[in-house]
Structures are given as structure tokens and as C-alpha cells.
Amino acid sequence: MPIALIKIIEGRSPDKKRRLIESVSRAMAESLEMPVDAVRVLLHEYPSGHWGRGGQLVSDIRAEAASEPSGAQLADATAKLLAN
């Protein structure tokens, strides 16, 4: 019985996790020419404070991105400056 171990950052909806497990199971069953019922998928979810990307914690990257103004906010600020 093949087992897929998938590690993801927590926060995805049950529906997204369900679709992930279904698609991985189908792909493995098809590739290995075996019944999908024989495939096992294990999801390991980690908090963003336990996951690093580019030498930084993902929680820090997300906090930094949330504090930065969006493109629309920058466009509004630029329009206001040009209007004065």
C-alpha cells in the first residue's frame, strides 16, 4: 500500500484538504495501476511560525505583507499626491 506524506502550512479549509487528498490518491492509483482504496495520504499541518521560506518564518513574511499597503492603496495615494 503506497503512502503519500504531504506537509503543508495550516489554515486551509477542509474542502481544500479533501480535494488534495482525492487528487493525490487518484494520481497515485493511476500511476501505480492499483485501486484508489489501497492508497493512503497523510497530511501534516504546521503553524506558519514553524515553517521557513527564504530564511524567514512564514508568519513574519505574512505579518510584513499585511502591514504593507496594497497596490490599490498605493494608486490612491499617488493620485492624491498628483492632484495637489
PyRosetta script that sets phi, psi and omega in degrees:
from pyrosetta import init, pose_from_sequence

init()
pose = pose_from_sequence("MPIALIKIIEGRSPDKKRRLIESVSRAMAESLEMPVDAVRVLLHEYPSGHWGRGGQLVSDIRAEAASEPSGAQLADATAKLLAN")
pose.set_psi(1, 119.0)
pose.set_omega(1, 178.9)
pose.set_phi(2, -75.7)
pose.set_psi(2, 146.0)
pose.set_omega(2, 179.5)
pose.set_phi(3, -126.8)
pose.set_psi(3, 127.8)
pose.set_omega(3, 174.4)
pose.set_phi(4, -101.5)
pose.set_psi(4, 126.9)
pose.set_omega(4, 175.8)
pose.set_phi(5, -106.7)
pose.set_psi(5, 119.0)
pose.set_omega(5, -176.6)
pose.set_phi(6, -120.6)
pose.set_psi(6, 127.3)
pose.set_omega(6, 179.9)
pose.set_phi(7, -110.9)
pose.set_psi(7, 124.9)
pose.set_omega(7, -178.3)
pose.set_phi(8, -137.3)
pose.set_psi(8, 161.5)
pose.set_omega(8, 173.3)
pose.set_phi(9, -79.0)
pose.set_psi(9, 137.4)
pose.set_omega(9, -178.4)
pose.set_phi(10, -64.5)
pose.set_psi(10, 161.0)
pose.set_omega(10, 175.6)
pose.set_phi(11, 120.5)
pose.set_psi(11, -6.4)
pose.set_omega(11, 178.4)
pose.set_phi(12, -81.9)
pose.set_psi(12, 150.4)
pose.set_omega(12, -178.0)
pose.set_phi(13, -69.6)
pose.set_psi(13, 156.7)
pose.set_omega(13, 174.8)
pose.set_phi(14, -56.3)
pose.set_psi(14, -34.8)
pose.set_omega(14, 179.7)
pose.set_phi(15, -64.7)
pose.set_psi(15, -42.2)
pose.set_omega(15, 178.5)
pose.set_phi(16, -64.6)
pose.set_psi(16, -41.2)
pose.set_omega(16, 178.7)
pose.set_phi(17, -66.4)
pose.set_psi(17, -38.7)
pose.set_omega(17, 177.4)
pose.set_phi(18, -60.8)
pose.set_psi(18, -46.6)
pose.set_omega(18, 179.6)
pose.set_phi(19, -64.2)
pose.set_psi(19, -38.7)
pose.set_omega(19, 177.7)
pose.set_phi(20, -60.9)
pose.set_psi(20, -49.6)
pose.set_omega(20, -179.1)
pose.set_phi(21, -62.4)
pose.set_psi(21, -41.8)
pose.set_omega(21, 179.2)
pose.set_phi(22, -62.9)
pose.set_psi(22, -46.3)
pose.set_omega(22, -175.9)
pose.set_phi(23, -70.2)
pose.set_psi(23, -39.5)
pose.set_omega(23, 178.1)
pose.set_phi(24, -65.8)
pose.set_psi(24, -41.7)
pose.set_omega(24, 179.4)
pose.set_phi(25, -61.8)
pose.set_psi(25, -45.9)
pose.set_omega(25, 179.2)
pose.set_phi(26, -62.5)
pose.set_psi(26, -44.4)
pose.set_omega(26, -178.6)
pose.set_phi(27, -62.8)
pose.set_psi(27, -43.4)
pose.set_omega(27, 179.7)
pose.set_phi(28, -66.6)
pose.set_psi(28, -43.1)
pose.set_omega(28, -179.7)
pose.set_phi(29, -62.1)
pose.set_psi(29, -43.1)
pose.set_omega(29, 179.3)
pose.set_phi(30, -66.0)
pose.set_psi(30, -46.2)
pose.set_omega(30, -178.6)
pose.set_phi(31, -63.2)
pose.set_psi(31, -38.0)
pose.set_omega(31, -176.8)
pose.set_phi(32, -94.7)
pose.set_psi(32, 0.6)
pose.set_omega(32, -179.5)
pose.set_phi(33, 50.6)
pose.set_psi(33, 60.3)
pose.set_omega(33, -179.8)
pose.set_phi(34, -144.0)
pose.set_psi(34, 166.0)
pose.set_omega(34, 179.0)
pose.set_phi(35, -66.5)
pose.set_psi(35, 142.0)
pose.set_omega(35, -180.0)
pose.set_phi(36, -62.8)
pose.set_psi(36, -27.3)
pose.set_omega(36, 179.0)
pose.set_phi(37, -64.9)
pose.set_psi(37, -17.2)
pose.set_omega(37, -179.6)
pose.set_phi(38, -86.3)
pose.set_psi(38, -10.8)
pose.set_omega(38, -177.2)
pose.set_phi(39, -87.6)
pose.set_psi(39, 138.8)
pose.set_omega(39, 175.0)
pose.set_phi(40, -118.3)
pose.set_psi(40, 140.2)
pose.set_omega(40, 177.3)
pose.set_phi(41, -128.9)
pose.set_psi(41, 127.6)
pose.set_omega(41, 177.6)
pose.set_phi(42, -116.5)
pose.set_psi(42, 125.1)
pose.set_omega(42, 175.7)
pose.set_phi(43, -100.3)
pose.set_psi(43, 128.5)
pose.set_omega(43, 173.3)
pose.set_phi(44, -111.5)
pose.set_psi(44, 117.9)
pose.set_omega(44, -179.8)
pose.set_phi(45, -104.3)
pose.set_psi(45, 135.9)
pose.set_omega(45, -179.0)
pose.set_phi(46, -121.9)
pose.set_psi(46, 143.3)
pose.set_omega(46, 173.4)
pose.set_phi(47, -64.9)
pose.set_psi(47, 150.6)
pose.set_omega(47, -178.2)
pose.set_phi(48, -63.2)
pose.set_psi(48, -18.7)
pose.set_omega(48, 175.9)
pose.set_phi(49, -79.4)
pose.set_psi(49, -4.9)
pose.set_omega(49, 178.0)
pose.set_phi(50, -114.1)
pose.set_psi(50, 17.0)
pose.set_omega(50, -175.6)
pose.set_phi(51, -131.8)
pose.set_psi(51, 129.9)
pose.set_omega(51, -179.3)
pose.set_phi(52, -112.5)
pose.set_psi(52, 148.4)
pose.set_omega(52, 175.6)
pose.set_phi(53, -146.1)
pose.set_psi(53, 125.6)
pose.set_omega(53, 178.7)
pose.set_phi(54, 62.1)
pose.set_psi(54, 31.4)
pose.set_omega(54, 178.6)
pose.set_phi(55, 81.2)
pose.set_psi(55, 8.6)
pose.set_omega(55, -179.7)
pose.set_phi(56, -129.4)
pose.set_psi(56, 155.1)
pose.set_omega(56, 172.0)
pose.set_phi(57, -69.9)
pose.set_psi(57, 138.5)
pose.set_omega(57, 178.4)
pose.set_phi(58, -61.7)
pose.set_psi(58, -34.9)
pose.set_omega(58, 177.9)
pose.set_phi(59, -60.5)
pose.set_psi(59, -38.0)
pose.set_omega(59, 177.4)
pose.set_phi(60, -69.2)
pose.set_psi(60, -41.5)
pose.set_omega(60, 178.9)
pose.set_phi(61, -61.1)
pose.set_psi(61, -43.7)
pose.set_omega(61, -179.6)
pose.set_phi(62, -66.6)
pose.set_psi(62, -40.7)
pose.set_omega(62, 179.5)
pose.set_phi(63, -64.5)
pose.set_psi(63, -40.3)
pose.set_omega(63, 178.9)
pose.set_phi(64, -65.1)
pose.set_psi(64, -43.3)
pose.set_omega(64, 179.9)
pose.set_phi(65, -65.0)
pose.set_psi(65, -36.1)
pose.set_omega(65, -179.6)
pose.set_phi(66, -69.0)
pose.set_psi(66, -28.5)
pose.set_omega(66, -178.1)
pose.set_phi(67, -85.7)
pose.set_psi(67, -13.3)
pose.set_omega(67, 179.5)
pose.set_phi(68, -83.0)
pose.set_psi(68, 144.5)
pose.set_omega(68, 178.4)
pose.set_phi(69, -67.8)
pose.set_psi(69, 146.4)
pose.set_omega(69, 179.1)
pose.set_phi(70, -76.0)
pose.set_psi(70, 170.1)
pose.set_omega(70, 177.9)
pose.set_phi(71, -59.4)
pose.set_psi(71, -39.8)
pose.set_omega(71, 179.4)
pose.set_phi(72, -65.7)
pose.set_psi(72, -39.4)
pose.set_omega(72, 179.1)
pose.set_phi(73, -66.3)
pose.set_psi(73, -39.1)
pose.set_omega(73, 177.9)
pose.set_phi(74, -66.0)
pose.set_psi(74, -39.2)
pose.set_omega(74, 178.8)
pose.set_phi(75, -64.5)
pose.set_psi(75, -41.5)
pose.set_omega(75, 178.2)
pose.set_phi(76, -63.4)
pose.set_psi(76, -43.8)
pose.set_omega(76, 179.9)
pose.set_phi(77, -64.6)
pose.set_psi(77, -39.7)
pose.set_omega(77, 178.1)
pose.set_phi(78, -65.2)
pose.set_psi(78, -41.7)
pose.set_omega(78, 178.7)
pose.set_phi(79, -62.2)
pose.set_psi(79, -40.1)
pose.set_omega(79, 179.2)
pose.set_phi(80, -65.4)
pose.set_psi(80, -41.4)
pose.set_omega(80, 178.7)
pose.set_phi(81, -63.5)
pose.set_psi(81, -42.2)
pose.set_omega(81, -179.0)
pose.set_phi(82, -70.7)
pose.set_psi(82, -26.5)
pose.set_omega(82, -179.9)
pose.set_phi(83, -74.4)
pose.set_psi(83, -23.4)
pose.set_omega(83, -177.5)
pose.set_phi(84, -83.8)
pose.dump_pdb("model.pdb")
